[in-house]
């Protein structure tokens, strides 16, 4: 399916990523210290980043489906990002919270952090791949054993 | 309007770097997300890249489900890295200056070929151990700060709001405990 995609599909994804990464640099979310400063209440700026971005995306997610029937580069309809709630959201969110609180870095910010020159962040990226591999290995095994799998998210 | 000088000072202490760099940066993160969504209909999150990229090297079914999206997710992540570099080469290097940008004092700056780069002083063990938990947690919890926090909250998804409240609350508790134990930076 990826071979017959619109020629502008990947260029657009790339440009979107560029702006996204520039924003993470500008907002200092690519700096673990600044995230930790928020979490310890010494600089409360972080919510302006997350909610600022959520407001922009929220407006687009609400308006685009009313303006167009389908996205020009894929022909897919505009859907909101809705995922089913289950215990995993709480368990995974809590594990992520411990990791984020300890390190001050989340995935997107870690990629941008590498870009701003923070070579030390490779420790975090190595950890993230290791963690993602460990849960994927374990869950693939569990799903193979358990036919009543709940489906992919 | 806030006019009480004591209150104003209290607010200033809570925002030692102001709010404009955060708000402007957040808007840009939103614009990047919207560019992709408008063109493709995809509400892109950053953490799926971890599993989709593992599908290149592992046959586990959990990773193979992302084979169809792994190529563009690699492109998205490359864009984020280079976007960070573009920020470093312009604003961080002082080539572009703006009253909306406060440089702050965290970490340490160093220079490579005229570009001002930045390095964290947070200890590697914190980054590595925290990274492992971020890798496990974001994938089990169905999203990270961009998937749940930006796209999910922007979609008014109850699941994502619960996810964000959960990881924010736990992260605050964790960071406070770590700081109280005297771990710094």
Interface residues (C-beta under 8 A of the other chain):
Chain A: X1 X2 X8 X9 X10 X12 X13 X14 X15 X16 X17 X18 X19 X20 X21 X22 X23 X24 X25 X26 X27 X28 X29 X30 X31 X32 X33 X34 X36 X37 X39 X40 X41 X42 X43 X44 X45 X46 X48 X49 X50 X51 X52 X53 X54 X55 X56 X57 X58 X60 X61 X64 X70 X71 X72 X73 X74 X76 X77 X78 X79 X80 X81 X82 X83 X84 X85 X88 X89 X90 X91 X92 X93 X94 X95 X96 X97 X98 X99 X100 X101 X102 X103 X104 X105 X106 X107 X108 X109 X110 X111 X112 X113 X114 X115 X116 X117 X118 X119 X120 X121 X123 X124 X125 X126 X127 X128 X129 X130 X131 X132 X133 X134 X135 X136 X137 X139 X140 X143 X144 X152 X153
Chain B: X14 X15 X16 X17 X18 X19 X21 X22 X23 X24 X25 X26 X27 X28 X29 X30 X31 X32 X33 X34 X35 X36 X37 X38 X39 X40 X41 X42 X43 X44 X45 X46 X47 X49 X50 X51 X53 X54 X58 X60 X61 X62 X63 X65 X68 X71 X72 X75 X76 X77 X78 X79 X80 X81 X82 X83 X84 X85 X86 X87 X88 X91 X92 X101 X104 X106 X107 X110 X112 X115 X117 X118 X119 X120 X121 X122 X124 X125 X126 X127 X128 X129 X130 X131 X132 X133 X134 X135 X136 X137 X138 X139 X140 X141 X142 X143 X144 X145 X146 X147 X148 X149 X150 X151 X152 X153 X154 X155 X156 X157 X158 X159 X160 X162 X163 X164 X166 X167 X168 X169 X170 X171 X172 X173 X174 X175 X176 X178 X179 X185
